[in-house]
Amino acid sequence: LVPWAVRSYPLMGALVLLTNVGSAAFHPSATGAAASLSRRRVGFMIAVLLAGGYLGYSLSQVLFSAVYEPAPFFTPVIALLPLGMAAAIAAGLPTVREPCRSSGFDWRSLRGHLGPLAPLVAVQTLASAVNVSLIFLLPDLLVSRHAAPWIVRGGGHFALIAGGCLSLVPAGQASDRWGGRRMLVFANLTTALALGLLLTRGGASTLDLVFVMAVGAFNGINNIAAVAEGNRLLPGQASGVSALLMGLPWSIAALGPVIAGVLADPARGGTPAGALGWFMLIMPLGLAASLRVQPRRD
């Protein structure tokens, strides 16, 4: 957001690192707090929390483009949004009179659940790799199809993340009712279908946004179903489980855009659609991991 910083890769990297450290510190504690509100409706509570984050994320590129296109040097004003939210949270939180005692994350209990947790981590990692790679290459894919400028400059990103936002609450309720295993299998099958339809299209039209939204909606089910199921496996340790099933997979999945960029490099004969086509090979692996998730017990 700082104009002079974007001329220096080290400074730009430091800003990105600082932003993501703050995001990483927020999500596990917030998700854990939401999951602890109800033992019977864990998926629904997490979904409500994540829906707010998805909504803001969906508007990110649209907001940045709206400011950057007419006045590039005014982009630092966007920083007023998180600063204002931090001030509001600080002013609204009640004063804690007694220190809060917490036992933290019990790693000994984690060792006894490594088998059931492993497929959830695998599904999250594979689904996140597909998601972040699509976010990375989506503008290039749309440009290659001569899509309208408003679609390239944030419209496609909005459709992808908004689709995930719309599916969160229904997916959370369905996970509470039918179990994470069924929802994860359904999510991986439908994501593969929607992504395949998107990549096999020829010309560009607003119908592309429908398929992009479908990919976001179906792939977003993985996130809510996996995290909710992990919280059921280790009740009372919601923040630690959320960190394990959100932080670790996203860290590994961050290699996805690097691989996608190499595969899409025109100098190597690559294209955005071709690179994302290779990532479709991940979908059967996600389905196999979903099938290894333990069925819900009565």
N, C-alpha and C positions, 0 to 999 in steps of 0.2 A: 503493500500500500504506500510505501514511502518512495517518491519518484527517484531520488538519488540512489536508493538501495538497489533498484532493479538494474543498475549499470554495473553492479558488482555481484558476481555469483556467490562468493562467500557470505556477503551480507544478506543476499536473498535467501540463501540456504539457512542462515541463522534465523531469519524471520519465519520461514516455514517450519523449522524445528520448534521454535518457541510456540507457535500456534498449535502445533500438534501435541506438544507436551501438555498444554492446557486442556485440549480436547481429551487426551488420554486420561488425565487426572479426573475429569468430570464424569465420563461415561460409566465406569465401574461403580462408583459410589452412588450415582443417580439411579442406575439400573437396579442396583442392590436395594436401595431404599424403596423403589417402586415394587420390586418383587416381594418385599417383606410385608407389604400392606395386606395381602390376602394369600393364604395357602391354597385355596381352592381355585383362584382365578389369577394365577401367576402370569400366564401368557397375556391375558387381557391388560393387566396393570403395566407390564413391560411395554406392550404395544401402544398404550396411550402415551407413555413417555417418549418412545422412539418416534411416534407420529409427529410430535412437535419438532424434533430434530430434523426429520426428513423434510418437513415443510420448509424450514429455513434453508436447508441444503438445496432444495429444488429451486429456490429463488436466487441462489448465489450468483450464478453466471448471468442471469437476466439483470440483476441489480448492478453487477460490475460493468456489464456492457452498456447499460443505460447511463452510467456515470462516465465511463472511460471514453466512449465514442464522441460525445460533444466536448468533453473537457478532461483530458488525461491527467492533468495535474491536480484535479479535485478528488481523485480516488481516496486520499487519506481520510476524507470525511466518513467513509464507510466504517472506519475504526471507532467512530463514536457509538455505533450500535453495541458492540460488546462492552465498551466502557460504561455505557448507560445501563446495560443489564447488570453488570457487576455492581454498580452503585445501588441499583434498585434492590438486588439480592442482599447486599450488606445492610441496607436500611430496613429491609423487611424481616430479616431473621431475628428471632427473639434472643435475648441475652441469656447465655448459659451460666447458671449460678454454680452448678456442681460439675466437676470434670466427668466426662463420659468414659466409662470403662468398657473396653471391647477386647475380646479374646483374640481378634484377628483371624486370619485364615488358618485353619487347622490342616497342615500339610500331611499329618498322619492319616486323617480320614480320607484325604485325596488319594493316597496310595491304594486304598481299598476300592476305589472307584475308577481307577485308570482304564480298566477294560470298557466299562459303559461310557466313559467320557471321550475315549479316543475316537470313535466314529463321529461324535458331535464336533470335535475339533477338526476332523478331516473334512466334513461337510462344509463347515464354516470357512475353512481355508480355501477350498476349491470354489465355492460360491463367491467368496470375496474376490478371488483372483479374476473370475469372469467379470464381476461387476466393475472393479476399478480399471480393468483393461478396456472395457466397453466405454466407460466414462472418458478414458484417455484418447481413444481412437474415434469416438463418435463424431466430433466436429470434422475430422478428416474424411470419415465415411460419408457424411452429408455433403461436404464440399465436392467430393468425387462424383456425387450424383447430381450436382448442380442444384442443391436444395436452396430454398429462399433464404436470404441473409438472416432473417429473424429466427429461423429454425437453427441455423448454424451457430448464431451468437447467443445461445442460451435456451432457445425453444426446445431443442432436442434433449438437452440436459434436464430441463424442467419436466418434460414428459417422462423421462426415465425415473427420476427420483420421486415425482408425484405418484407414479404408478406404484412404487414401493410403499409410499405413505398410505395410499388408499387401501392397500391389502393388509396393513399391519393389524388393525383392530379385528377384522374378520378372521385373520390367521391366528391371532392370539386366542380368540374365543374357540376356534376350531381345535387348536392345540389343547386347550383345557378339556374339551369334550372328547376328542378322538385320539389324542396322544401325538407326541412328536414324530414318531416313526412314520405314521401314515402321512402326516403333513409334509415331511421331508421327501418322501418318495414322490408324492404328488408335485411338490415344488420343482424337483429336478426334471421330471418328465415334461412338465408344461414349459419350463424355462428353455429346455432344449428345443421344443417345438416352436416357441415364439422367436427364439434367436435364429433358428434355421429359416423361418419365413422372412425375417428381416434381411438376412444376408443374401437370400436368393432373389430378392426383388431387383428389377432392372433400373427403371427411372425413378426420379424423386417425386413424391407427392405428400400431401398431408397424411396419407395412409401410413407412411413411415412412422409418424408419431404414434399411431395406434399400436404398431408392433413394438416400438421402443417402450411405450408405457406398459405393454403386456410383459415384456422381459423384466422390467423393474418390479412389476407387481408380483410375478411368480417367483422371481429370484429373491425378493424381499422376505418371502415366507420362510426361507432357510434361516434367516437371522433370528426371527422371533421364535420359531419352533425349537431351534437348537438351544438358545439361551434359556427359554422357559423349561425345557426338559432337563437341562443341567441344574437349574435351581431346584427342581424336584428331587434330583439325585442327592444333592447336598443341602438340605434345608438348614436355615440359620446361617449360611455362609454365602449369601446372595452376592455381595460385592466381589468376593474372591472368585466365585464361579463366573460371574459376568466378566471379570478381567481376563480369566483364562479363555473364555469362549468368544470374547470380542477382541481383546488386545493382541493375543498371540496369533490368531488367524490373520488379522489385518496386517501384522508385521511381516508375516511370511508372504501374504498375498501382494505386498508392495512390490515384489519382484515381477508381478504380472505386467505392468506397463513397460518395464524395461525390456522384457521379452517381446511384448507386443510391438514396441517401437522398432526393434531389430527386424522382426518378421515383416513389418509394413514398410521398411525402408525402400524407397523407389530405386536407390542405387543398387540394391540387391535383387531388384525385380519384384519387390513385394507390394502389396496393396492393403488398405485397411480391411476390406472385406476378406481377403485371403488370410490375413493375420488372425482375425476374429474366427475364421473358419477353423484354424488350427486349435483355437481355444475351445471349440465345441467338443474336442476330444476329451476335455475335462468332465463333460456332463455324464458320460457313463461311469466315470470314477466316483462322482458325487452320488449317483444312484446306487452304486455298489456299497458306498459307505452308509447311505441312508438305510439300506436293507440290513445292516449290521447293528443298527440302533435297537436297543432292547424294547420289545412291545410294552405298552402300559399295563401294569398289574392292577387288578381291582382293589 
